[in-house]
Amino acid sequence: MSDSVTTPLTTPLTTSRTHVLQIVGNAIVGGMENYVARLIERLPRERFMVSVLAPFESPFTDRLRAFGADVFITPITDEPSWHSIQLASALVQSRAVDVIQSHLPNAHVLAAIAGRLTSRPVLATVHGRALSTLDIEVQRLAGSHLGVVCRHSFFQAIGVGIDPRYVHFVPNGVDVEQFQPRPSRDGALRRRFGIGPTTPLVGFVGRLSPEKGPDVFLRSALSVRAQLPQAAFLIVGEGQMLKQLQTFVRRFELAGAVHFAGSQDDMPSVYNELDVVVSSSHSEAMPLAVMEAMASGLPVVACKVGGIPDLIEHGVSGWLADDADYESLALRVVALLQDEDLLLRAGRAARARALARFALEHSIEATTRLLGKLTSQREPRRISPLHEATRPIRANGAAVKAAVER
């Protein structure tokens, strides 16, 4: 992979706004990427400007540019190269960055090094239910701040001895205006797969990877079909397990009932075609898919892992089952689909809970306050080793220019 820079490092930036450098450890379509995109889109532009350092070009980086961010590209690994360290530090210095926010452990490493070299505060946002060993080691060595999105991660950080002053709990949020209950019985996906308007449709939304448990979803679908043969199932997402899941569908003759929709751009419309959403993950923090479904007025049946019990009020706005207990997931789905009044009540309760507890504006406001707080607490600016090393280069350049002119 070749390094590339899409915006000049030395672009003059004269502004009173707080400049945030976002370092992202991946650039695919996923929960972390959606978090970063929504944050960049919603940060108050009169107060903030954003630059981004990403590992490769993708539709995600195109999306960030559309929101007004300057995007730079460099490899981002657990052991960053000197080139990547130098680029990150040069970005901070030449573009007057005030605070660095990182996403995923590999990005945390690069952010921590650049932050120490340039005396800038670093906020490493942990999107999973648990801190990685690398996150903990880097925090203790570099003194970076940790932002966590669920209580489980917060208590873990405190439990392993991280100073509470460096741990900040800022829950995820969902755009409750974009995701609203607008039921559609004749939407694009129902038409695409020939799913009739009266057919109950159960959805899985997420990456097709082991931690998300799409295989558990299919086992629950098999059990649901044994009790409700008319039910259909929609899997929205892509990932490494796709072929394995397709093999399962063929083996158990579910081809007419289980439909693979791939990634979808218009997720609000997808939710509006569903009746119930199942979250069968083995590990989660505060998953956007669950919050989006709730904001769309859908009850969610989920495995009670990580931060999911903080989202779903069991028996009111959704139902919880033990990890990998596909039979319990199926029983709850069947109970909902067989009782229209219960389905509607749970959907209304889910929407109300999303409005009261998980509105995106609350998350953005909390993040805005935290970034402002870290900027105000920034250490007095000192000459970093990198900055010191560049002084002779500038002086020599001026001397050469003068000599040529003579």
N, C-alpha and C positions, 0 to 999 in steps of 0.2 A: 504494500500500500504506500503510495507516495504522499508526502506531505504537501499541503497546499494552503494558501491563504487567499481568501476571496475579497478582503477589504484591506486597504493599506494600514499597517500598524501605526503609522505616524499621522493618521488623519487628525487634524487639530480638533480638540473637543473643549470648547469653552462654555461651560454651563454650570449653574448652581445646583443642578439636579444630582441626586445620589446615583452613582454609576455602579451597577452590579455586573460582575462577570459570572455567568453561569457555565460551569464545567460539567458536561454530561458524559457519563461512561458508556452510553450506547445511543443509537439514533434510529431505532426501529419503531414500530407502532406498538406501544404498550402503556401500562399505567404510569410509569415514571415519565415517559415522554409526554403523555397527555397532561400530567401535572405541570411540567415545565412550560408547555405551550399555553395552558390556561393562565399560569402565573404571569408570563410575559405579556399576554394579551390584556390582562386585567390590572397590572400594576399602574397606578396613577401616572400618566405620562408627564404631568406637570411637576412631578416629584422624583421620578426615576427614569433612567435610561439603562439599556441592557446590551451587553455583548455576550456572545456564546462561543465556547470552545467545544467542539464535537469531534468524534473519532472518524467520521466519514460523512459524505454527502448522502442525502436521502430525502424522501418526501417530508420527513420531519423537519430537516433543516430548511427546506423550502418554505414550510409553514411558518417557521420562526422568522424568516426574513419578511414574510408577508405581514407579520405583526410589528415590523420595524426594528428587529434586532440585527446587529452586525454579527455574522457568523464566520468563524475561523475553524480550520480543520487541521488536526494533528493526531497521530496515534495516541491512544490513552490506554495504558496497560497497568497491571499491578506494580510493575517496575518501570516507571517512565524513563524514556530516553532523555539524554541531555538536551537534545533538540526540543523536545516537548516542554521540558522545564524552562528552557530559555525563552521559548515562544510565549508561554503562559506569563512568565515574569515580565517580558517586554510588553505584553498587552496591558498588564496592570500599570506599569510605569508610564508608557507612552500615551495611554488613553485615560489616565487619571482615574483608575478604578478605585472605588472606596471600599467595597466589600466583595468577597468571593463566596458563591454558593455552589456546592457540588452535589452530585447525584450518582450513587453507586460507589462501592469501595474503591475501585480503580481511579475514579475521578477524585475521590477524597484524598488519595495519596498525592496526586499532582497538585491539587488545590492547597494542601497543607504545606508542601515544599515551596510553592510560589508565594503563599501567604507569609511564610517565615522569611523568605528572601526579600520581600518587599514591605514587610511590616503591615500587612493588611489582615483584618479579621476574616476568618473562614467559618462558614456555616455548612456543615455536611448534613444533608437531609437524608434520613434513613427511611426508605419507602416500604421495607419489609416488616414482618412482625418481630424480627430479632436482629440485633446488631451482629455484624460479622466480626470474626477475630481481627481482621485487618482494620475495620473501623475503630475498634477499641484500642489497638496498638497505636494507630496513627494519632488518635485523639490524645492519648496519654503522652506521646512523644512531642507532639506539635502544639498541644493546647487549643485545638480547634473546638468550635461549638458544634453540638449535635442537635439537629431538629428531628423529632420523631413524630409519626402520624398516628400512633395508637398507644394506649396505656401500657400494653404489654412491653413494648420497647422502652418506654420511659422507666418502668420499674426495673427492667433488666439493667439499664444503664446505671441506675442508682445502686442496684444490687451488686454490680461488679466493681463498685468503688469510684465511679466517675463523679467528680465534684458537681452537685446539683446546679451550681451556677452556670454550668456549661451544657446543661441538658434542657431542651425546650420542647414542650408538647404542643404541637399545632396540628389538630386533626385535619384530615382531608375534607373537601367540600364538593358539592355537586351544584351545577347551574340549574336551579329550580325553575327558571324561566324557559330555558332550552328544553329541559326534560319535564314534560307535563302529561297528565292523562288525556290522551286523545285516541281512544280505541278505534282501531281500523280492522275490519274483518275481510277487507279485500285489498290489502296492501301489496307492494311489489314482490315481497318474498312469498307470500301465500300464492300469488299468481304464478310466480316462477316455478314453484314446486307442486302446484296443483293441490294446494291445501284449501279445502272448502271453508266458507265463512262460519259454519257451525262446528268445525273440528277444533277440539281443545288443543292448544299449541303450547308446549313447554320448552323453555329456552335455556341454553348454556351460552354464556358470553365470557370469553377469555382465551388466553394463549393455550395452545394444545401441547402442553408440556406436563411432565409428571406431577409437579407440585400443585397444579391446578385441578388434577383429578378428573379429566374428561372421561377416563375409563370407568370411574365410579358413576359418573352421570349416565353412561350407556348401560351399566348394570341396573341402575335404578329405572331407566327407561324400559328395559326388558321386563322388570317387575310390574311397572305401571301398565304396560301393554297386556299383561296377563289378566289384569283386572278391568282395564278400560281399553279394549281393542281398537277403539276409534281414535285414541290419542295420537298426536304427532309430536315430533321433537326437532328442534332447530339448534344446530351448533354453529355459533358465530365466532370465528377466529381462525388463526393459522398456527402451525408449529410442527415440531419434530415428530409428534405422535399421530399425525394425520393418517398415514398408511396403516398403522396398527389399529386405529379406530375404524377405518374403512373395512379392514379384515374382520373385525368383530361384527360389524353390521352385516356383512355377507354371511358369516358363519351362522348367525342366529336369525337370519332371514328378516332383517329389520329395514331392508332397503326402501320399502314403501313408506316407512314411518319415520326414519331418521334422515335428516337433510343437512348437508354440510354447506353453509352459506359463505365460508371464507371471511375475510375482513370486509367490513361495511363502513362507508363514509357517513351515512345518515343514521346514526344510532338512535336518535329519538323516534324515528319512524319504525325502526326494528322493534323497540320495546312495545310500541303501540299495537303491534300485531300479535304479541304474546299474551298468554293468560297467567302464566306462572314462570318465575325464573328460579333455577336451581344453581347454587354455588357449592360445588363438591370439592373444593380445594383442601389440601392437606396443610397448607400454610398460607396465611393472609395477614395483612395489617388492617387497613381500612379500604377494601377494594372499591374502586370507582364503579365497577359493574353493578355491585349490590346497591350502592347509593343511587345510581342512575335509574335502576329498576324501581326502587322505592319512590323516587321523585316522580316516576312515570305512573305511579298508582298501582304497582304490581306487588303482590306478596312474594317474598323470597323464602325458599326452603334451603337451608344451608347447614354445612358442617360447622360446629361451634369451635372454631380455631381462631387464634390470634385476636384481632380486634372485632371480629364479626359479632360476638355477643353484645358489644357496645352499640352496634348498629341496629340489630333486630330485637324487638321486644317479643320474646317467645310467647306464642299463643295470641298475640294481638296484631302486630304488623308483619309477622312471618313465623316460621317455625325452625327450631334448631335440632340437629341430630349429631350423634357422635361421629368423629372422624372416620370416614370410609364406610359408614353404616348405610349402605345403599338401600337396604330394605326399609329402614326408617324414613329415609328421604322419599322413597316411593309411596309409603303409607300416607305421608303428609300431603304429597302431591295429589294422590287419589282423593283424599278427604276434601281438599279444596275444589277439585274439578267436579266432584259429585254434589257440592253444596254451593249453589250460585250466591246465596245470601252471604255465606261465610267468605267466599272469594271477594265479593264487593266490599264487605266490612274490613277485611284485612288489607285490601288495596287502598282504601281511604285512610286507614290508620298508618300505612306505610308512607303515603304522601304527606300526611300531617307531621309525622316524625322527621321526615327529610326537611320540611320547611322549618321546623322548630330547632333542629339540632345540627343539620349538616349543610346548610346553605353555603354556597361557594363564597359569597361576599364575606361571611364570617372568617373563613380560612384566609382569604386575601388580606383582610384587615389585620389579622393577627400576624401574618408574614410581613406585611408592610411595617408594622410596629417593631417587629424583631429586627429586621434589616436596618431600620433607622436607629434602633438602640445600639446595635453592634457598631454601626458607623460612628456614632457619637462617642463610643468608648474606645475608639481606635487609638493605638499607641502613637505617641508623637513620632512624626516621620523621621526616619534615620537613613543614613546612606547604607544601602545594602551592599554585600560583596559584588553582586552583579552590576549594580549602578556604579560602584567605584571602578570596576573593571572597564566600563565603557568610557570613562572620562578621557583617558589618553587617546582613544580612537577619535573622539570628536576634536580634541586639540590638534592631533596630527593632521586630520582632514583639513582644518582651517589653515594650518601651516603650509600644507601642500598647495592649497588653493592660492595662498598669498605668493608662494614661490613661483607658481606658474604665471601669475599676473605680472610679476616683475620681469 
